[in-house]
Amino acid sequence: MKTTGSPLAAGAIALCLLIGGTRAQAEDPPRSLGTIEPNKPLITTVGNKKIIAFFVSDNHSCAVQTVVWEKGDENASSATGVRLVLKAEDTMNVAGSWGSLILKCGKDAATMDVVETRNYVLSAK
């Protein structure tokens, strides 16, 4: 039995496959921004946000401070921040529609690893 398909349907299928493939390729993989030491700030841009993050080692914990603001905001009136303490080898995620910054307190709170990801994380299970 011979089957024939519509050239329009074949084109639509090809377009869907192309768009799906392009989307998968366009997603950015996580990017390591490096390892920082206590009292050494990380200053970076993620999406349209500027970010400063640093920590102080305190009794085998990382006392972390992070500030995020709009890239073009010279007065930093859009700035918002968070301060918290992570136990050694714990992780925090600073996330918004702009993307996500993952901060991991190192062993004995001697360092902090920083990873940027474009994925917006609403919650963790």
C-alpha positions as CSV (number, residue, x, y, z in Angstrom):
1,M,0.0,0.0,0.0
2,K,1.4,3.4,-1.0
3,T,0.8,6.3,1.4
4,T,1.2,9.9,0.4
5,G,1.5,12.8,2.8
6,S,0.8,16.4,2.3
7,P,3.9,18.5,1.5
8,L,2.5,21.1,3.9
9,A,2.3,18.5,6.7
10,A,5.8,17.4,6.0
11,G,7.0,21.0,6.1
12,A,5.2,21.6,9.4
13,I,6.8,18.5,11.0
14,A,10.2,19.5,9.7
15,L,9.7,23.1,11.1
16,C,8.7,21.6,14.5
17,L,11.7,19.4,14.7
18,L,14.0,22.4,13.7
19,I,12.4,24.7,16.3
20,G,12.7,22.0,19.0
21,G,16.3,21.3,18.1
22,T,17.2,25.0,18.1
23,R,15.5,25.5,21.5
24,A,17.5,22.7,23.1
25,Q,20.8,24.1,21.6
26,A,19.9,27.6,22.8
27,E,19.7,26.7,26.5
28,D,22.9,27.7,28.3
29,P,24.6,25.0,30.3
30,P,25.7,25.9,33.9
31,R,28.8,28.0,33.9
32,S,31.3,28.0,36.7
33,L,32.3,31.5,37.8
34,G,35.1,30.1,39.9
35,T,36.0,29.7,43.5
36,I,36.3,32.6,45.8
37,E,38.0,33.0,49.1
38,P,36.7,34.7,52.3
39,N,36.3,38.5,52.0
40,K,37.0,38.4,48.2
41,P,33.9,39.7,46.3
42,L,32.5,38.1,43.2
43,I,31.1,40.8,40.8
44,T,29.3,39.5,37.8
45,T,26.4,40.1,35.4
46,V,23.7,37.4,34.9
47,G,21.1,38.3,32.3
48,N,20.1,42.0,33.0
49,K,21.3,41.9,36.6
50,K,24.5,42.9,38.3
51,I,25.5,40.8,41.3
52,I,27.9,41.1,44.1
53,A,28.5,38.1,46.4
54,F,31.0,37.5,49.1
55,F,31.4,35.6,52.3
56,V,33.2,35.5,55.6
57,S,34.3,32.2,57.1
58,D,32.8,31.9,60.6
59,N,33.3,28.7,62.7
60,H,33.2,26.3,59.7
61,S,30.3,28.2,58.1
62,C,30.1,30.7,55.3
63,A,28.3,34.0,56.3
64,V,27.1,35.0,52.8
65,Q,25.9,38.4,51.5
66,T,24.5,38.8,48.0
67,V,23.2,42.0,46.4
68,V,21.4,42.0,43.0
69,W,20.3,45.1,41.0
70,E,19.3,46.2,37.5
71,K,22.3,46.4,35.1
72,G,21.6,50.0,34.1
73,D,20.7,51.3,37.5
74,E,23.6,53.6,38.4
75,N,22.0,54.7,41.7
76,A,21.3,51.0,42.7
77,S,17.7,51.9,43.6
78,S,16.6,48.5,42.4
79,A,19.1,46.7,44.7
80,T,17.9,43.9,46.9
81,G,20.0,41.7,49.0
82,V,20.1,38.6,51.1
83,R,22.4,37.5,54.0
84,L,22.5,34.1,55.4
85,V,24.8,31.5,56.9
86,L,25.6,28.2,55.1
87,K,27.2,25.3,56.9
88,A,30.3,23.8,55.2
89,E,29.3,22.1,51.9
90,D,25.8,23.6,51.9
91,T,24.4,25.3,48.8
92,M,22.1,28.3,48.2
93,N,20.4,29.4,45.1
94,V,19.8,33.1,44.2
95,A,17.2,33.0,41.5
96,G,14.9,35.2,39.5
97,S,13.5,35.5,36.0
98,W,17.0,36.6,34.9
99,G,18.5,33.2,35.8
100,S,20.2,31.7,38.8
101,L,23.4,31.9,40.8
102,I,24.3,28.9,42.9
103,L,26.7,29.4,45.8
104,K,28.3,26.4,47.6
105,C,30.2,26.8,50.8
106,G,33.4,24.8,50.6
107,K,34.9,22.3,53.0
108,D,35.7,23.9,56.3
109,A,34.2,27.1,54.8
110,A,37.6,28.0,53.3
111,T,36.2,28.7,49.9
112,M,32.9,29.2,48.0
113,D,32.1,27.9,44.5
114,V,29.9,30.0,42.3
115,V,27.9,28.6,39.3
116,E,25.6,30.6,37.0
117,T,22.7,28.9,35.3
118,R,19.9,30.3,33.2
119,N,17.4,28.0,34.7
120,Y,14.9,29.7,37.0
121,V,14.4,27.6,40.1
122,L,11.1,28.1,42.0
123,S,11.7,25.4,44.6
124,A,13.8,22.4,45.5
125,K,12.5,19.1,46.6
